[in-house]
Amino acid sequence: MPILALADLPPSLPRHARLMGLDLGTKTIGLALSDVLRTIATPYDTIRRAKFTADATQLLAILDKEGVGGLVLGLPVEMDGAEGPRCQSTRAFAANLLKLRDLPVALWDERLSTAAVTRTLLEADASRRRRAEVVDKMAAAYILQGALDAMARFDARP
């Protein structure tokens, strides 16, 4: 299955299948999970990055455990809209994952997601240690929630 446009993701999903959002960093992968109605994104966990095979094995086990029917990967587009090396890395991760499992995958512009989450944590007076523990999975939830909200707008079109 190719990487899908976000508008093409909902029709390709099994009914009541959850979506998982991924924030792919160089050291960690933040994970977020939707509810079965795909309206709310919740921070889930963080995977410490190793090699792709180990990362994918861990991720696929979580997908099976949680009944995930598709993925939304944050695409780290530059502020000017250009796609740099991190975008290429995200697309390569998605393509390699699709070689292991045929599942619907879409990309979502994640510009400023980590910055927004960090600002929220600072405003909540979270300690530096606490911010480091939760920022990646919260960024994944921010990404996934943005995609869920956009998909709801697709459904609401006349």
N, C-alpha and C positions, 0 to 999 in steps of 0.2 A: 504494500500500500504506500503511495507517495505521501509526502508531507502535505497536509490539507490547508486550505484557507479556513479561517475561523468560521466563516458562514457555512462551510461544508462539513464541519465537525459534528453538529448535533444529529443530522440525518444518518450519519455513519455509526452512531453509538447504539448499543443495545438499550432497551428501555430500562430505566432505573439503574443504569451503570454509573458509577462515580467517575469523576475526572480527577486526575492528579496534576497539580502544578509543580513545575520544577524551576528552581533558580540555580543554574549551573555556574558555579564559581570555580576558580582554579584549585582551591583546597577542599571545598565542600559542595554538596548538592542539597539545597533546601527543598523540602517536600511539603506540599499542602494537599489537602483532600477536600473534595466537595461532598455535600450530602447527596442522596440518591435522586433528589429532585433538581439537582444542579443549580441551586440558588445561593448557597453560602459556602465560602471557602474557609477552611480552618487549618492553621499551622499543624503539621503532622510530625516531622522528624528531620534530622540532618544526617546525611551520609558523608563520612570522611572520604575524600577522593583517594583512590589508589590507581590501579590500571583500569582501563575500560572494562575488561572482562569481569573483574571483581565488582566494579561499580554496577554494571549491568545485572550481574547475578543477584546482588543485594536488592536492586530496584525491582527486578522481575518478581522476586519472592514477595516483596511488599505489595506489588500490583495484584498478585494472586490472592494474598491474604485478605486484602481490603475490597476485592471485587471491582477493581478499576477497569473501566472499559476504554479509556482514552487518556491522552496526555496533552497538556498545554505547557510548552517550554518557553521560558522568557527569552526573548531575542534582544541581546544587548546592543541596540542600534545607537550610533553616535548621536550627539545632540543635534547635529546638522542633518540627520536622517541617513547618513552614509553607513554602510555595513563594513566594519573592520574585521580584524583577525578573530575577535571574540565571537562575532556572528558566524564566521566560517567554522569555528570550533563547535558552536551550538548546532549548526546544520549537520556537521559531520557526526556528532554524538547521536542526533536523531536518526540519521541514515544508518548508522551502525546498529542502533537499537532495533530499527525496523528489519534488519537482516536476521535478528534473533527472534522477533515476535511481530506478527502482523497485527497492528492495532492502530486506530486512528490517532494521529499526532498533528497538532497545529502549533504554530509559533505566535507569540504575542509580544508586542513591543514593550519592553520592560524599562524604558528610560526612566531614571530617577526612582525606581522602586526601592532600592536599598537606601537611598538618601531619605525618602519619605518615611520609611520604617524607622530608620535611625533617629530622625527628628522626633517621631512619635515616642520612641523609647526615652529620648533625652527629656522630652516634656513630661514624661511619666516618672522622671528621676530614677530610671533604671541604672544600676551600677555598670561600669565598663565590662565587668565579668558577665553580668546577666545579659547585656546587649550582645556580647560575643556569642553567648549560648543560643540566643533565640533569633538573631537578625536574619539568618539565611532562611529558616522555615517561615518566618513572618513575611519576608520578601516574596517567597513562593506563594503565600496566601494572598498577598497584595496583587501579584501577577494573575493568579487564578481568579480572584474576585473580579478584576478588570475584564477578563475574558468572559466570565459568567454573565456579567452585566451587559456586555456587548452582545452575547448570544441571546439574552432576554429581549434586547432591542430588535434583533433579527426576527424573533418570534412575534413581536408586537406590530410588525409592519403590516399595512393593509394589503 
